[in-house]
């Protein structure tokens, strides 16, 4: 539990009044915390190893619930109802467990795992139910095409594809509604990560449906990633001190956006191959530099972290093209990447000050790109 959450819980339990809690926040912000401030990107969802142990147990339990539901409902006369019933039972159990572990025990990691289970099986049940109700069900057309005999194979394939696309749409809509419901009930920032991933999957499904699978390249990934990044930056702008739940919401949205942005840039500049030409490698390095500067300005490491693999492969390609071979081919890229990451991690604050030197401290941009002094003065209330 973070410091902010602990104070909020103390107010609810009557340990301190709201005024006393506010005075304590100001005291800690002025430097009254002998242990120093928390990092705005502190992993608040993990408080102890017991969280991991409990989460593992919950996943084993939910697997058992899933199998038990299958055994119970496997004999249902209407086979189309099986995913509806199984999904509803598993999602219901996940929600009930989240009520205890999320709202009463306030354990983030187990609740995150339960949120994932709830969204997956809730979306499955929702999609299967709508198909059962006739929305997107094309089995009659399928049987008519199969009865035609000669030349029907292509039509049958189209019907299979249409059924799969329709089912995916409804399941994704159901999963998105589940993620929203989970967020508003439990105020779990991780729910927005799930919502962003589901939204990206729906976008990819739409592109595949309308323009074909060949459109699912770097441009689509980059577009989805940038849209998620804009949402994350919006939350950041509402919380320039990174001291409220808005910052946690932004953290998870940045985490959802970063891999899509980096993969999108890589596929657009280099392509799907591991090796890259010298010109494309240089362009990729420039793109990584721009992303790194943005990451520093935002004080979000997710973008840089997601680009490490691409950075390593690009440096490796340049080293190989320079004539290096054998152990030297492995040594120099690893040394360059390792030193870069260590220096950036150790001097993150200094690097941010250099990048933010051109941004006026009290300008509108300072809400999106907060200074180190602002973060240090307020991050203790995170």
C-alpha positions in Angstrom: 0.0 0.0 0.0 1.4 3.4 -1.0 1.7 6.3 1.4 -1.2 8.1 -0.2 -3.4 5.0 0.0 -2.4 4.5 3.7 -3.5 8.0 4.6 -6.8 7.6 2.7 -7.4 4.3 4.6 -6.5 5.9 7.9 -9.1 8.6 7.3 -11.8 6.0 6.5 -10.8 4.0 9.7 -11.0 7.2 11.8 -7.3 7.0 12.8 -6.7 10.6 11.7 -9.0 13.4 10.4 -8.9 14.7 6.9 -7.2 17.9 8.1 -4.6 16.0 10.0 -3.9 13.8 7.0 -3.5 17.0 4.8 -1.1 18.5 7.4 0.9 15.3 7.3 1.1 15.3 3.5 2.5 18.9 3.6 5.0 17.9 6.3 6.3 15.0 4.3 6.4 17.2 1.1 8.6 19.7 3.0 11.1 17.0 3.7 9.8 15.6 6.9 10.2 12.0 5.6 13.5 10.7 7.0 13.5 7.9 4.4 13.2 10.2 1.4 10.6 10.3 -1.3 9.2 7.6 -3.4 9.9 7.3 -7.1 6.8 8.4 -9.1 7.2 5.1 -11.0 7.4 3.0 -7.8 5.9 -0.4 -8.4 3.1 0.0 -5.9 1.3 -3.2 -6.9 3.9 -5.4 -5.2 4.3 -5.0 -1.4 5.8 -8.4 -0.5 6.6 -11.9 -1.8 3.3 -13.0 -0.3 1.5 -11.1 -3.0 3.3 -13.3 -5.6 2.6 -16.4 -3.6 -1.1 -15.5 -3.3 -1.4 -14.6 -6.9 0.0 -17.9 -8.0 -2.5 -19.7 -5.7 -5.4 -17.7 -7.2 -4.4 -18.6 -10.7 -4.2 -22.3 -9.8 -7.7 -21.9 -8.2 -9.2 -20.2 -11.2 -7.8 -22.9 -13.5 -9.6 -25.4 -11.3 -12.8 -23.4 -11.4 -12.6 -23.3 -15.2 -12.1 -27.0 -15.5 -14.9 -27.7 -12.9 -17.3 -25.4 -14.9 -16.4 -27.3 -18.1 -17.2 -30.6 -16.4 -20.5 -29.4 -15.1 -21.8 -27.8 -18.2 -20.2 -30.1 -20.8 -23.5 -32.1 -21.0 -25.6 -29.0 -21.9 -27.9 -29.9 -24.8 -27.3 -26.6 -26.5 -23.6 -26.5 -27.1 -23.7 -22.8 -27.9 -24.6 -22.1 -24.2 -21.4 -23.8 -22.9 -19.1 -20.8 -23.3 -21.8 -18.5 -21.9 -22.2 -20.6 -18.8 -18.5 -21.4 -18.2 -17.5 -17.8 -18.8 -20.1 -16.5 -16.5 -19.2 -18.8 -13.7 -15.4 -18.1 -13.9 -15.9 -14.4 -14.3 -18.3 -14.4 -11.3 -15.9 -16.2 -9.1 -13.1 -13.8 -10.1 -15.3 -10.8 -9.3 -16.2 -12.3 -5.9 -12.6 -12.9 -5.0 -11.7 -9.4 -6.1 -14.3 -8.0 -3.7 -12.3 -9.6 -0.9 -8.7 -9.2 -2.0 -9.2 -5.9 -3.8 -11.6 -3.9 -1.7 -11.1 -5.4 1.8 -7.4 -6.6 1.7 -6.4 -3.9 -0.8 -3.8 -6.3 -2.4 -3.0 -5.0 -5.9 -1.2 -7.9 -7.6 -3.8 -10.5 -6.8 -6.5 -8.1 -7.9 -4.7 -7.5 -11.2 -4.6 -11.2 -11.9 -8.3 -11.5 -11.1 -9.1 -8.5 -13.3 -7.4 -10.3 -16.2 -9.4 -13.4 -15.6 -12.6 -11.5 -15.2 -12.1 -9.5 -18.5 -11.2 -12.6 -20.5 -14.0 -14.9 -19.4 -16.5 -12.0 -19.1 -15.8 -11.1 -22.7 -16.0 -14.7 -23.8 -19.4 -15.1 -22.1 -20.7 -11.8 -23.5 -19.6 -12.6 -27.1 -21.0 -16.1 -27.0 -24.3 -14.9 -25.6 -24.8 -12.3 -28.4 -23.9 -15.0 -31.0 -26.4 -17.3 -29.3 -29.0 -14.5 -29.6 -28.4 -14.3 -33.3 -26.1 -11.3 -33.5 -23.4 -12.5 -35.9 -24.5 -16.2 -36.0 -24.2 -17.4 -39.6 -24.6 -21.2 -39.2 -27.7 -21.3 -41.4 -25.7 -19.6 -44.2 -22.9 -22.0 -43.6 -25.1 -25.1 -43.9 -26.6 -23.7 -47.1 -23.1 -23.1 -48.6 -22.0 -26.6 -47.6 -25.1 -28.1 -49.3 -24.2 -26.5 -52.6 -21.5 -29.0 -53.1 -19.1 -28.0 -55.9 -17.4 -24.7 -55.6 -18.6 -24.0 -52.1 -15.2 -24.2 -50.4 -14.4 -20.6 -50.9 -17.8 -19.5 -49.7 -17.5 -21.7 -46.6 -14.1 -20.2 -45.8 -15.6 -16.7 -46.1 -18.4 -17.7 -43.7 -15.9 -19.1 -41.2 -13.9 -15.9 -41.4 -17.0 -13.8 -40.9 -18.1 -15.8 -37.9 -14.6 -15.5 -36.3 -14.5 -11.7 -36.9 -18.1 -11.3 -35.6 -17.3 -13.3 -32.5 -14.1 -11.4 -31.9 -15.9 -8.0 -32.1 -18.5 -9.0 -29.5 -16.0 -10.7 -27.2 -13.8 -7.6 -27.3 -16.7 -5.3 -26.6 -17.6 -7.5 -23.6 -14.1 -7.6 -22.3 -13.9 -3.8 -22.6 -17.1 -3.4 -20.7 -15.7 -5.8 -18.0 -12.5 -3.7 -17.8 -14.5 -0.5 -17.3 -16.8 -2.1 -14.7 -13.7 -3.4 -12.8 -12.1 0.1 -12.9 -15.1 1.9 -11.6 -15.8 -0.7 -8.9 -12.2 -1.2 -7.6 -10.4 1.9 -9.0 -7.6 -0.4 -10.2 -5.3 1.5 -12.6 -4.3 -1.8 -14.2 -7.8 -2.0 -15.5 -7.0 0.8 -17.9 -4.0 -1.3 -19.2 -6.4 -4.1 -20.0 -8.8 -1.6 -21.6 -6.0 -0.2 -23.8 -4.9 -3.7 -24.9 -8.5 -4.7 -25.7 -8.9 -1.5 -27.6 -5.8 -2.2 -29.6 -7.0 -5.7 -30.4 -10.3 -4.4 -31.6 -8.5 -1.9 -33.8 -6.4 -4.7 -35.3 -9.5 -6.8 -35.8 -11.2 -4.0 -37.6 -8.3 -3.4 -39.9 -8.1 -7.2 -40.7 -11.8 -7.2 -41.4 -11.9 -4.2 -43.6 -8.6 -4.1 -45.4 -7.1 -7.6 -44.8 -4.4 -9.1 -42.7 -1.6 -7.4 -44.8 -2.6 -4.1 -43.2 -1.5 -5.3 -39.7 2.0 -3.8 -40.0 4.1 -1.1 -38.3 1.7 1.7 -39.2 -1.2 0.0 -37.4 0.9 -0.7 -34.3 2.3 2.8 -34.3 -1.2 4.4 -34.6 -2.6 2.3 -31.7 0.4 3.0 -29.6 0.3 6.7 -30.2 -3.4 6.9 -29.4 -2.7 5.1 -26.1 0.2 7.4 -25.4 -2.0 10.5 -25.9 -4.4 9.0 -23.3 -1.5 8.4 -20.9 -0.2 11.9 -21.4 -3.6 13.3 -20.6 -3.6 11.6 -17.2 -0.1 12.9 -16.7 -1.2 16.5 -17.5 -3.9 16.3 -14.8 -1.3 15.2 -12.3 2.0 17.1 -12.9 3.3 16.2 -9.4 2.8 12.5 -10.0 1.1 12.3 -6.6 -2.4 10.9 -7.2 -4.1 8.0 -8.8 -4.0 9.7 -12.1 -0.3 9.1 -12.2 -0.9 5.4 -11.7 -3.4 5.4 -14.5 -0.9 7.0 -16.8 1.8 4.5 -15.8 -0.2 1.6 -17.0 -1.3 3.3 -20.2 2.4 4.2 -20.9 3.2 0.5 -20.4 0.5 -0.5 -22.9 1.6 2.1 -25.5 5.4 1.6 -25.4 5.7 -1.9 -27.0 3.3 -0.9 -29.8 5.1 2.3 -30.6 8.5 0.6 -30.6 7.4 -2.4 -32.7 5.6 0.0 -35.0 8.7 2.1 -35.6 10.8 -1.0 -36.0 8.5 -2.6 -38.6 8.2 0.7 -40.5 11.9 1.5 -40.6 13.6 -1.9 -40.6 10.9 -4.4 -41.4 10.4 -7.8 -39.8 14.0 -9.0 -40.2 16.5 -9.0 -37.4 19.3 -7.6 -39.6 19.1 -4.0 -40.8 21.1 -2.0 -43.4 23.4 0.7 -42.2 21.0 3.5 -43.4 17.9 2.0 -41.8 19.9 1.3 -38.6 20.9 5.0 -38.4 17.3 6.1 -39.0 16.2 3.7 -36.2 18.8 5.1 -33.8 17.5 8.6 -34.5 14.0 7.5 -33.8 15.1 5.8 -30.6 16.9 9.0 -29.6 13.7 11.0 -30.1 11.6 8.5 -28.1 14.3 8.5 -25.4 14.1 12.3 -25.1 10.3 12.1 -24.9 10.6 9.5 -22.2 13.0 11.6 -20.2 10.8 14.7 -20.5 7.7 12.7 -19.4 9.7 10.9 -16.6 8.4 7.6 -17.9 10.9 4.8 -18.5 8.5 2.5 -20.3 9.3 3.8 -23.8 13.0 3.4 -23.3 12.6 0.0 -21.7 10.6 -1.2 -24.7 13.2 0.0 -27.1 16.1 -1.9 -25.5 15.8 -5.0 -27.7 15.6 -2.9 -30.8 18.5 -0.7 -29.7 20.6 -3.8 -29.0 19.8 -5.3 -32.5 20.6 -2.1 -34.3 23.9 -1.7 -32.5 24.7 -5.4 -33.3 23.9 -4.8 -37.0 26.1 -1.7 -37.2 28.9 -3.6 -35.4 28.6 -6.5 -37.9 28.7 -4.2 -40.9 31.8 -2.5 -39.5 33.7 -5.8 -39.8 33.6 -7.1 -36.3 33.3 -10.8 -35.8 33.6 -13.5 -33.1 33.6 -12.4 -29.5 34.1 -8.8 -30.4 30.8 -8.9 -32.3 29.1 -9.8 -29.0 31.3 -7.7 -26.7 31.0 -4.3 -28.2 27.2 -4.1 -28.7 26.6 -5.5 -25.1 29.1 -3.0 -23.7 27.6 -0.1 -25.5 24.0 -0.9 -24.6 24.9 -1.9 -21.0 26.9 1.3 -20.4 24.2 3.4 -21.9 21.5 1.9 -19.7 23.5 2.1 -16.5 24.5 5.7 -17.1 21.0 6.7 -17.9 19.6 4.9 -14.9 22.1 6.3 -12.5 21.9 9.8 -13.9 18.2 9.9 -14.8 17.5 13.1 -12.8 20.5 14.9 -14.3 19.5 13.9 -17.8 16.0 15.1 -17.2 17.2 18.5 -16.1 19.3 18.9 -19.3 16.3 17.9 -21.5 13.9 20.2 -19.6 16.2 23.2 -19.6 14.4 24.7 -22.6 10.9 24.3 -21.0 9.7 27.3 -18.8 9.1 26.1 -15.3 5.5 27.5 -14.9 4.4 27.0 -18.5 1.6 24.8 -19.8 4.1 22.2 -20.9 5.5 22.0 -17.4 2.3 20.1 -16.4 3.1 17.5 -18.9 6.9 17.6 -18.4 7.3 18.3 -14.7 10.7 19.4 -13.4 12.8 17.3 -11.0 12.3 19.9 -8.3 8.5 19.6 -8.6 8.7 15.8 -8.5 11.1 15.7 -5.5 8.9 18.2 -3.6 5.7 16.2 -4.1 6.6 12.6 -4.9 6.7 11.8 -1.2 2.9 11.8 -1.2 2.7 9.3 -4.0 
